[in-house]
């Protein structure tokens, strides 16, 4: 088992913050030691100082990315915090459909799961939209999903999940959206006709997203890892990416009060970019 001194922790803490904007507070020293031990075991190394020299070497960006991956990877599940997806299906989608019928908006939607982890969130959004497929016929739908971690993105793109991750789905949904891959520990793979509808890509939330604006952005269970300076920059980038009237969904414990926030709070988890006032 490796040891991690206070000085070593501070060096890695600063490095991770510099490259991801994520601030590991001082209470996370044990967590970082555990994650470092996992990575060092993978590469057959036990010297923390030597590993720090490697990840700070300019030509070893690959290992720096591996460090970011092992530190930021967290598990999730389908339909996590179900009330968010109830709002998405029953309010957001139905309002958009109604306005589309009235000619008040184009029949198109752009959605972004901005910290998608292993992909459960964007796939859940896709499943919600599939349930509304009859009234979304003729609509142009784009679902984008990004994460800083290349490891989690690889899992998301594969569409393969262990049984425990799909516990939020009932038997009917499981059969409709997945096919079972038999084995000692069975896995469930998203059916290709659904998996191909999501555009996965790597993105650092500290950077602006250089893509057309979004109607709705899910950014859940990630802001808690940012300090106020980084959080302010992320929120500014998100607000810039939303269309006027677009929505941001955040995690249940991620209030963004106290920031210079251009978004209007609708509920504990929901913010909206002010729509353009009609003259």
PyMOL commands that set and color helices and strands:
alter all, ss='L'
color gray80, all
select helices_A, chain A and resi 6-20+26-42+48-55+61-72+82-101+120-131+150-158+163-166+171-177+192-195+223-225+228-241
alter helices_A, ss='H'
color red, helices_A
select strands_A, chain A and resi 108-113+140-147+160-162+178-181+187-190+198-202+214-219+242-250+263-265+270-273
alter strands_A, ss='S'
color yellow, strands_A
deselect
rebuild
show_as cartoon
